[in-house]
Amino acid sequence: MGTPDFAASHLKTLAESNYNVIGVFSQPDRPSGRGRRLSPTPVKQVAIEYGIPVFQPDTVNKGVGVAYLERLRPDLVITVAYGKLLRKRVIDLPVKGCYNVHASLLPKYRGAAPIQRALENGERETGISIFRIDEGMDSGPIALKHAIAITPEDNFGTLIEKLEVLGCTMLKRFMELAERDQVELEPQNGELATLAPKISPEDLELKDFSSPSSVLNKIRAYDPLPGVRTSINGEPVKLFEAKRGNIEYQTSKKKEGEIIKIDASGMIVSCGSGSVIISLVQFSGKKKIRPKDALSGRLLREGLVLGG
């Protein structure tokens, strides 16, 4: 059970490892592009490629969704970024249980957006947890867990790629244990739990430029997609490819969010006692461009203040 690209690679891992995947559940196809045509989910595309039956009910917990699952009678259910909670009737159905591949070090970052929240909060490590699903939100006992470092250069794009590779490797190991009935479970400590709620439009807005660390983490959490939004003279603009600025640009004489300098490296923005360098911007209806190109096109200039 899964929906996006991150889940599709895990399905492909199972199929290419010759496991008998008897069915795939994915969220309904959604309209996309200018023509708003229905596009198959990435998981559905992989399922079709390998000739695996696909089912896309609005819910798997009742009605035709659970009826289809009951007819399949799976030994084991694996979910990866499915986007829907499973209820007791489904959880109790497979004899070997339902397990989820989750992109965080549980009990930290339970919820829909663990990768973005880890970056936004400046975490130095994250990882993959494979746990047995219960009726809570990512609260079930853990079968496998492995940590990786978050580097200063990581953004959402690079980190999800690392976690995708790790998740597929760990899923293969988990399946080997499940086949031999050697899965050992460790309960989570609920007192250490933190939440990673679904991304809202407000999460993508950047208005506070008082701290270089918080500005940097905010931008990298949503880079390359969907991008953090701010404004210049009331016009929306998205920001990408940020890094910490040089000490020579740290000055208390500049306003928070003020563009101190624009050069080949990007635009240097004052953030409290420090600065960040932003290398790509995107104005409404336009492609991503270098700040230096926006300068020559009179879309940016030194002295303008972001967030205003």
C-alpha positions, -999 to +999 in steps of 0.1 A: +000+000+000+016+033-011+012+063-034+042+085-043+077+079-058+092+071-024+067+042-021+071+031-057+108+022-053+099+000-023+072-018-044+098-023-071+122-037-046+097-063-035+088-072-071+124-076-082+132-097-051+106-122-064+082-118-035+046-127-044+030-093-043-007-103-048-022-068-049-014-031-046-035-004-030-029+032-039-047+065-035-071+074-064-055+091-095-055+129-093-057+155-121-024+172-129-009+195-155-025+223-174-050+199-190-059+185-155-059+150-169-059+121-144-024+108-138-017+074-123+002+074-090+038+063-091+030+031-072+002+023-097+027+028-126+051+003-110+023-022-103+012-021-139+048-026-151+050-058-131+015-070-138+003-066-102-035-059-097-041-024-085-070-012-064-077+025-056-106+028-031-114+060-013-109+040+018-095+005+025-111+003+059-147-004+048-169-011+019-154-023-014-119-015-002-118-039+027-139-065+007-112-066-020-085-070+007-104-098+023-106-117-010-069-113-015-062-128+020-026-115+022-001-130+046+016-096+051+007-060+043+035-034+038+026+003+037+049+031+025+036+066+023+001+053+016-015+085+030-043+067+049-046+052+084-055+016+087-082+005+111-085-026+133-104-047+107-076-043+082-047-044+107-060-078+121-065-093+086-030-105+075-016-134+096+019-118+097+006-083+104+008-049+088+041-031+087+050+005+077+083+018+063+086+053+079+112+080+072+122+090+107+137+076+139+105+068+158+091+078+181+104+111+167+084+126+139+052+106+138+030+117+109+028+127+073+059+149+068+088+135+089+116+145+064+105+181+060+100+185+098+134+171+106+151+195+082+130+225+094+139+218+130+177+215+122+180+179+131+215+164+126+203+128+120+172+110+108+166+075+094+142+047+086+119+028+110+100-003+101+072-009+126+041-030+131+010-009+126-014-005+154-044+018+156-023+048+166-004+073+145+029+056+138+029+043+173+034+006+169+064-015+180+096-012+160+111-042+140+141-024+125+156+011+128+187+027+112+200+062+115+218+084+089+234+118+093+218+150+079+246+170+064+246+209+062+243+205+024+212+183+025+178+196+015+145+177+010+155+165-024+188+150-014+176+136+019+146+118+005+168+101-020+191+088+008+162+076+028+146+060-002+177+039-008+180+030+029+143+021+032+145-003+003+176-020+018+159-023+051+127-036+036+146-065+020+162-073+054+128-071+071+112-095+045+139-120+051+132-119+088+094-121+082+098-152+060+116-170+088+092-156+115+122-140+132+108-104+135+115-091+170+096-060+181+105-033+205+078-010+219+081+027+213+085+052+242+055+073+238+068+100+261+096+108+236+071+111+206+071+142+184+047+149+156+053+157+119+019+170+107+009+174+070+024+204+053+000+234+052+002+265+030+012+285+061+042+262+066+056+273+032+055+310+041+088+327+053+083+360+071+108+359+099+144+366+090+157+371+125+178+339+125+201+326+098+197+290+111+159+291+110+158+307+076+183+282+062+164+252+076+131+265+064+143+269+028+161+235+027+131+217+041+110+225+010+137+226-016+133+217-045+096+212-040+073+230-034+096+258-024+093+284+005+074+316-003+082+351+008+074+385-007+093+415-021+073+447-023+042+426-019+050+403-048+054+366-041+087+349-047+101+314-039+135+307-025+159+278-032+195+266-027+204+284+005+236+283+025+250+302+054+266+336+046+301+348+053+310+365+085+319+397+067+282+404+059+270+401+095+260+436+104+235+450+128+230+481+105+209+461+080+172+453+083+162+417+088+155+402+054+174+430+035+193+420+004+228+431+012+245+421-020+238+403-053+266+386-071+275+353-089+270+333-057+234+345-052+218+371-030+231+377+005+203+383+029+206+398+064+192+376+091+196+391+125+233+387+135+241+367+104+232+361+068+222+335+043+231+332+006+201+323-017+212+310-051+179+305-069+146+325-069+113+319-086+088+347-093+051+339-099+045+323-133+082+322-141+110+296-140+137+295-113+165+320-121+198+332-105+194+364-085+221+380-107+198+374-137+168+388-117+190+419-110+197+425-147+160+419-154+151+445-127+132+420-106+157+423-077+181+449-064+202+454-033+184+471-005+150+454-010+136+436+020+122+401+019+091+393+037+077+428+033 
